Amino acid sequence: MDTKTIDVDKYAHNYSDDGLWSKITANFKKVGVNLLYKVLQLFYVAKNPNVPMKIRAAMIAPLGYFISPIDLIPDLTPVVGYSDDAAVIAMAIAFAHAYIDDNIRRKAKDKLCEFFGRNILRQLN
């Protein structure tokens, strides 16, 4: 998947906290816990006032892309539907890597547990 061909910025308008929570809870089994964990890390980077605004703002478009059902490979497509989302999220994780600390990871894990129970953490790689 060539993520350079995906114009992620045009998806920033799709982002909302409520939209993200809905996408996570409605599509958990299709998306998988590892991708959701990365999505939540991006969410907490975007919300962290100690992270430079440029980095925080850059997290909104990939999260909007994740929320949008209309993207390069439609999310309804069996098996590969979230592969483009995973590529975009991986690219954003690489960009924000320096800001993903133990606190961000803990918050992401806590949110997974809030949604799906503590046993969900056993599924993380």
mmCIF file of the C-alpha atoms, coordinates in Angstrom:
data_MODEL
# 
_entry.id   MODEL 
# 
loop_
_atom_site.group_PDB 
_atom_site.id 
_atom_site.type_symbol 
_atom_site.label_atom_id 
_atom_site.label_alt_id 
_atom_site.label_comp_id 
_atom_site.label_asym_id 
_atom_site.label_entity_id 
_atom_site.label_seq_id 
_atom_site.pdbx_PDB_ins_code 
_atom_site.Cartn_x 
_atom_site.Cartn_y 
_atom_site.Cartn_z 
_atom_site.occupancy 
_atom_site.B_iso_or_equiv 
_atom_site.pdbx_formal_charge 
_atom_site.auth_seq_id 
_atom_site.auth_comp_id 
_atom_site.auth_asym_id 
_atom_site.auth_atom_id 
_atom_site.pdbx_PDB_model_num 
ATOM 1   C CA . MET A 1 1   ? 0.000   0.000   0.000  1.00 0.00 ? 1   MET A CA 1 
ATOM 2   C CA . ASP A 1 2   ? 1.544   3.303   -1.048 1.00 0.00 ? 2   ASP A CA 1 
ATOM 3   C CA . THR A 1 3   ? 0.374   5.721   1.642  1.00 0.00 ? 3   THR A CA 1 
ATOM 4   C CA . LYS A 1 4   ? 1.795   8.623   -0.377 1.00 0.00 ? 4   LYS A CA 1 
ATOM 5   C CA . THR A 1 5   ? -1.127  8.222   -2.804 1.00 0.00 ? 5   THR A CA 1 
ATOM 6   C CA . ILE A 1 6   ? -3.677  8.702   -0.019 1.00 0.00 ? 6   ILE A CA 1 
ATOM 7   C CA . ASP A 1 7   ? -4.627  12.346  0.546  1.00 0.00 ? 7   ASP A CA 1 
ATOM 8   C CA . VAL A 1 8   ? -5.252  11.942  4.271  1.00 0.00 ? 8   VAL A CA 1 
ATOM 9   C CA . ASP A 1 9   ? -5.621  15.679  4.910  1.00 0.00 ? 9   ASP A CA 1 
ATOM 10  C CA . LYS A 1 10  ? -9.007  15.778  3.198  1.00 0.00 ? 10  LYS A CA 1 
ATOM 11  C CA . TYR A 1 11  ? -10.386 13.514  5.951  1.00 0.00 ? 11  TYR A CA 1 
ATOM 12  C CA . ALA A 1 12  ? -9.688  15.877  8.856  1.00 0.00 ? 12  ALA A CA 1 
ATOM 13  C CA . HIS A 1 13  ? -13.256 17.224  8.660  1.00 0.00 ? 13  HIS A CA 1 
ATOM 14  C CA . ASN A 1 14  ? -14.529 13.682  9.430  1.00 0.00 ? 14  ASN A CA 1 
ATOM 15  C CA . TYR A 1 15  ? -12.950 13.702  12.881 1.00 0.00 ? 15  TYR A CA 1 
ATOM 16  C CA . SER A 1 16  ? -14.932 13.986  16.103 1.00 0.00 ? 16  SER A CA 1 
ATOM 17  C CA . ASP A 1 17  ? -14.460 12.338  19.487 1.00 0.00 ? 17  ASP A CA 1 
ATOM 18  C CA . ASP A 1 18  ? -17.958 10.836  19.304 1.00 0.00 ? 18  ASP A CA 1 
ATOM 19  C CA . GLY A 1 19  ? -17.290 9.536   15.788 1.00 0.00 ? 19  GLY A CA 1 
ATOM 20  C CA . LEU A 1 20  ? -14.101 7.888   16.978 1.00 0.00 ? 20  LEU A CA 1 
ATOM 21  C CA . TRP A 1 21  ? -15.807 6.193   19.944 1.00 0.00 ? 21  TRP A CA 1 
ATOM 22  C CA . SER A 1 22  ? -18.620 4.976   17.690 1.00 0.00 ? 22  SER A CA 1 
ATOM 23  C CA . LYS A 1 23  ? -16.191 3.573   15.123 1.00 0.00 ? 23  LYS A CA 1 
ATOM 24  C CA . ILE A 1 24  ? -14.189 1.789   17.815 1.00 0.00 ? 24  ILE A CA 1 
ATOM 25  C CA . THR A 1 25  ? -17.138 0.186   19.560 1.00 0.00 ? 25  THR A CA 1 
ATOM 26  C CA . ALA A 1 26  ? -19.062 -0.745  16.405 1.00 0.00 ? 26  ALA A CA 1 
ATOM 27  C CA . ASN A 1 27  ? -16.111 -2.200  14.499 1.00 0.00 ? 27  ASN A CA 1 
ATOM 28  C CA . PHE A 1 28  ? -13.895 -3.702  17.179 1.00 0.00 ? 28  PHE A CA 1 
ATOM 29  C CA . LYS A 1 29  ? -13.891 -7.243  15.788 1.00 0.00 ? 29  LYS A CA 1 
ATOM 30  C CA . LYS A 1 30  ? -13.209 -6.102  12.226 1.00 0.00 ? 30  LYS A CA 1 
ATOM 31  C CA . VAL A 1 31  ? -10.488 -3.627  13.174 1.00 0.00 ? 31  VAL A CA 1 
ATOM 32  C CA . GLY A 1 32  ? -8.609  -5.626  15.804 1.00 0.00 ? 32  GLY A CA 1 
ATOM 33  C CA . VAL A 1 33  ? -7.188  -4.650  19.148 1.00 0.00 ? 33  VAL A CA 1 
ATOM 34  C CA . ASN A 1 34  ? -3.688  -3.763  17.907 1.00 0.00 ? 34  ASN A CA 1 
ATOM 35  C CA . LEU A 1 35  ? -4.927  -1.210  15.388 1.00 0.00 ? 35  LEU A CA 1 
ATOM 36  C CA . LEU A 1 36  ? -7.346  0.232   17.941 1.00 0.00 ? 36  LEU A CA 1 
ATOM 37  C CA . TYR A 1 37  ? -4.500  0.570   20.440 1.00 0.00 ? 37  TYR A CA 1 
ATOM 38  C CA . LYS A 1 38  ? -2.522  2.600   17.889 1.00 0.00 ? 38  LYS A CA 1 
ATOM 39  C CA . VAL A 1 39  ? -5.583  4.716   17.071 1.00 0.00 ? 39  VAL A CA 1 
ATOM 40  C CA . LEU A 1 40  ? -6.025  5.481   20.761 1.00 0.00 ? 40  LEU A CA 1 
ATOM 41  C CA . GLN A 1 41  ? -2.362  6.423   21.073 1.00 0.00 ? 41  GLN A CA 1 
ATOM 42  C CA . LEU A 1 42  ? -2.855  8.951   18.268 1.00 0.00 ? 42  LEU A CA 1 
ATOM 43  C CA . PHE A 1 43  ? -5.983  10.234  19.988 1.00 0.00 ? 43  PHE A CA 1 
ATOM 44  C CA . TYR A 1 44  ? -4.075  10.873  23.214 1.00 0.00 ? 44  TYR A CA 1 
ATOM 45  C CA . VAL A 1 45  ? -1.180  12.506  21.381 1.00 0.00 ? 45  VAL A CA 1 
ATOM 46  C CA . ALA A 1 46  ? -3.727  14.839  19.744 1.00 0.00 ? 46  ALA A CA 1 
ATOM 47  C CA . LYS A 1 47  ? -5.216  15.687  23.157 1.00 0.00 ? 47  LYS A CA 1 
ATOM 48  C CA . ASN A 1 48  ? -1.911  16.199  24.977 1.00 0.00 ? 48  ASN A CA 1 
ATOM 49  C CA . PRO A 1 49  ? -1.251  19.918  25.624 1.00 0.00 ? 49  PRO A CA 1 
ATOM 50  C CA . ASN A 1 50  ? 2.471   19.146  26.112 1.00 0.00 ? 50  ASN A CA 1 
ATOM 51  C CA . VAL A 1 51  ? 2.792   18.012  22.500 1.00 0.00 ? 51  VAL A CA 1 
ATOM 52  C CA . PRO A 1 52  ? 3.486   20.770  19.941 1.00 0.00 ? 52  PRO A CA 1 
ATOM 53  C CA . MET A 1 53  ? 0.336   22.003  18.214 1.00 0.00 ? 53  MET A CA 1 
ATOM 54  C CA . LYS A 1 54  ? 1.724   21.052  14.781 1.00 0.00 ? 54  LYS A CA 1 
ATOM 55  C CA . ILE A 1 55  ? 2.030   17.397  15.858 1.00 0.00 ? 55  ILE A CA 1 
ATOM 56  C CA . ARG A 1 56  ? -1.344  17.401  17.618 1.00 0.00 ? 56  ARG A CA 1 
ATOM 57  C CA . ALA A 1 57  ? -3.039  18.874  14.557 1.00 0.00 ? 57  ALA A CA 1 
ATOM 58  C CA . ALA A 1 58  ? -1.334  16.324  12.301 1.00 0.00 ? 58  ALA A CA 1 
ATOM 59  C CA . MET A 1 59  ? -3.064  13.506  14.205 1.00 0.00 ? 59  MET A CA 1 
ATOM 60  C CA . ILE A 1 60  ? -6.573  14.685  13.329 1.00 0.00 ? 60  ILE A CA 1 
ATOM 61  C CA . ALA A 1 61  ? -6.468  13.778  9.623  1.00 0.00 ? 61  ALA A CA 1 
ATOM 62  C CA . PRO A 1 62  ? -5.410  10.125  10.164 1.00 0.00 ? 62  PRO A CA 1 
ATOM 63  C CA . LEU A 1 63  ? -8.092  9.775   12.850 1.00 0.00 ? 63  LEU A CA 1 
ATOM 64  C CA . GLY A 1 64  ? -10.632 11.288  10.443 1.00 0.00 ? 64  GLY A CA 1 
ATOM 65  C CA . TYR A 1 65  ? -9.502  8.817   7.781  1.00 0.00 ? 65  TYR A CA 1 
ATOM 66  C CA . PHE A 1 66  ? -10.001 5.969   10.241 1.00 0.00 ? 66  PHE A CA 1 
ATOM 67  C CA . ILE A 1 67  ? -13.522 7.170   11.076 1.00 0.00 ? 67  ILE A CA 1 
ATOM 68  C CA . SER A 1 68  ? -14.560 7.670   7.457  1.00 0.00 ? 68  SER A CA 1 
ATOM 69  C CA . PRO A 1 69  ? -16.293 4.662   5.853  1.00 0.00 ? 69  PRO A CA 1 
ATOM 70  C CA . ILE A 1 70  ? -15.370 6.080   2.443  1.00 0.00 ? 70  ILE A CA 1 
ATOM 71  C CA . ASP A 1 71  ? -11.659 5.778   1.804  1.00 0.00 ? 71  ASP A CA 1 
ATOM 72  C CA . LEU A 1 72  ? -9.209  4.074   -0.549 1.00 0.00 ? 72  LEU A CA 1 
ATOM 73  C CA . ILE A 1 73  ? -10.420 0.567   0.367  1.00 0.00 ? 73  ILE A CA 1 
ATOM 74  C CA . PRO A 1 74  ? -13.981 0.695   1.762  1.00 0.00 ? 74  PRO A CA 1 
ATOM 75  C CA . ASP A 1 75  ? -14.129 -0.544  5.355  1.00 0.00 ? 75  ASP A CA 1 
ATOM 76  C CA . LEU A 1 76  ? -16.943 -2.928  4.430  1.00 0.00 ? 76  LEU A CA 1 
ATOM 77  C CA . THR A 1 77  ? -14.633 -4.923  2.129  1.00 0.00 ? 77  THR A CA 1 
ATOM 78  C CA . PRO A 1 78  ? -13.988 -8.279  3.844  1.00 0.00 ? 78  PRO A CA 1 
ATOM 79  C CA . VAL A 1 79  ? -10.443 -8.996  5.071  1.00 0.00 ? 79  VAL A CA 1 
ATOM 80  C CA . VAL A 1 80  ? -8.672  -5.995  3.465  1.00 0.00 ? 80  VAL A CA 1 
ATOM 81  C CA . GLY A 1 81  ? -11.165 -3.275  4.398  1.00 0.00 ? 81  GLY A CA 1 
ATOM 82  C CA . TYR A 1 82  ? -8.990  -1.820  7.127  1.00 0.00 ? 82  TYR A CA 1 
ATOM 83  C CA . SER A 1 83  ? -5.586  -2.338  5.490  1.00 0.00 ? 83  SER A CA 1 
ATOM 84  C CA . ASP A 1 84  ? -5.478  1.221   4.157  1.00 0.00 ? 84  ASP A CA 1 
ATOM 85  C CA . ASP A 1 85  ? -6.549  2.532   7.567  1.00 0.00 ? 85  ASP A CA 1 
ATOM 86  C CA . ALA A 1 86  ? -3.753  0.498   9.175  1.00 0.00 ? 86  ALA A CA 1 
ATOM 87  C CA . ALA A 1 87  ? -1.209  1.961   6.741  1.00 0.00 ? 87  ALA A CA 1 
ATOM 88  C CA . VAL A 1 88  ? -2.333  5.530   7.457  1.00 0.00 ? 88  VAL A CA 1 
ATOM 89  C CA . ILE A 1 89  ? -2.335  4.931   11.221 1.00 0.00 ? 89  ILE A CA 1 
ATOM 90  C CA . ALA A 1 90  ? 1.155   3.352   11.036 1.00 0.00 ? 90  ALA A CA 1 
ATOM 91  C CA . MET A 1 91  ? 2.413   6.387   9.126  1.00 0.00 ? 91  MET A CA 1 
ATOM 92  C CA . ALA A 1 92  ? 0.954   8.714   11.784 1.00 0.00 ? 92  ALA A CA 1 
ATOM 93  C CA . ILE A 1 93  ? 2.411   6.588   14.604 1.00 0.00 ? 93  ILE A CA 1 
ATOM 94  C CA . ALA A 1 94  ? 5.849   6.911   12.982 1.00 0.00 ? 94  ALA A CA 1 
ATOM 95  C CA . PHE A 1 95  ? 5.374   10.690  12.767 1.00 0.00 ? 95  PHE A CA 1 
ATOM 96  C CA . ALA A 1 96  ? 4.267   10.975  16.407 1.00 0.00 ? 96  ALA A CA 1 
ATOM 97  C CA . HIS A 1 97  ? 6.585   8.298   17.800 1.00 0.00 ? 97  HIS A CA 1 
ATOM 98  C CA . ALA A 1 98  ? 8.668   10.721  19.878 1.00 0.00 ? 98  ALA A CA 1 
ATOM 99  C CA . TYR A 1 99  ? 5.510   11.848  21.710 1.00 0.00 ? 99  TYR A CA 1 
ATOM 100 C CA . ILE A 1 100 ? 4.124   8.404   22.496 1.00 0.00 ? 100 ILE A CA 1 
ATOM 101 C CA . ASP A 1 101 ? 5.389   7.847   26.004 1.00 0.00 ? 101 ASP A CA 1 
ATOM 102 C CA . ASP A 1 102 ? 4.374   5.504   28.822 1.00 0.00 ? 102 ASP A CA 1 
ATOM 103 C CA . ASN A 1 103 ? 1.582   7.888   29.847 1.00 0.00 ? 103 ASN A CA 1 
ATOM 104 C CA . ILE A 1 104 ? 0.049   7.856   26.338 1.00 0.00 ? 104 ILE A CA 1 
ATOM 105 C CA . ARG A 1 105 ? 0.341   4.055   26.184 1.00 0.00 ? 105 ARG A CA 1 
ATOM 106 C CA . ARG A 1 106 ? -1.290  3.713   29.613 1.00 0.00 ? 106 ARG A CA 1 
ATOM 107 C CA . LYS A 1 107 ? -4.182  5.985   28.657 1.00 0.00 ? 107 LYS A CA 1 
ATOM 108 C CA . ALA A 1 108 ? -4.722  4.013   25.432 1.00 0.00 ? 108 ALA A CA 1 
ATOM 109 C CA . LYS A 1 109 ? -4.728  0.718   27.330 1.00 0.00 ? 109 LYS A CA 1 
ATOM 110 C CA . ASP A 1 110 ? -7.052  2.133   29.996 1.00 0.00 ? 110 ASP A CA 1 
ATOM 111 C CA . LYS A 1 111 ? -9.514  3.227   27.285 1.00 0.00 ? 111 LYS A CA 1 
ATOM 112 C CA . LEU A 1 112 ? -9.395  -0.225  25.674 1.00 0.00 ? 112 LEU A CA 1 
ATOM 113 C CA . CYS A 1 113 ? -10.174 -1.729  29.087 1.00 0.00 ? 113 CYS A CA 1 
ATOM 114 C CA . GLU A 1 114 ? -13.000 0.765   29.627 1.00 0.00 ? 114 GLU A CA 1 
ATOM 115 C CA . PHE A 1 115 ? -14.606 -0.291  26.332 1.00 0.00 ? 115 PHE A CA 1 
ATOM 116 C CA . PHE A 1 116 ? -13.863 -4.012  26.318 1.00 0.00 ? 116 PHE A CA 1 
ATOM 117 C CA . GLY A 1 117 ? -12.688 -5.128  29.799 1.00 0.00 ? 117 GLY A CA 1 
ATOM 118 C CA . ARG A 1 118 ? -9.196  -5.881  31.152 1.00 0.00 ? 118 ARG A CA 1 
ATOM 119 C CA . ASN A 1 119 ? -8.910  -9.191  29.291 1.00 0.00 ? 119 ASN A CA 1 
ATOM 120 C CA . ILE A 1 120 ? -8.567  -7.240  26.046 1.00 0.00 ? 120 ILE A CA 1 
ATOM 121 C CA . LEU A 1 121 ? -4.957  -6.442  26.914 1.00 0.00 ? 121 LEU A CA 1 
ATOM 122 C CA . ARG A 1 122 ? -4.016  -10.116 26.429 1.00 0.00 ? 122 ARG A CA 1 
ATOM 123 C CA . GLN A 1 123 ? -4.652  -9.638  22.714 1.00 0.00 ? 123 GLN A CA 1 
ATOM 124 C CA . LEU A 1 124 ? -2.080  -6.868  22.302 1.00 0.00 ? 124 LEU A CA 1 
ATOM 125 C CA . ASN A 1 125 ? 1.136   -7.807  20.493 1.00 0.00 ? 125 ASN A CA 1 
# 
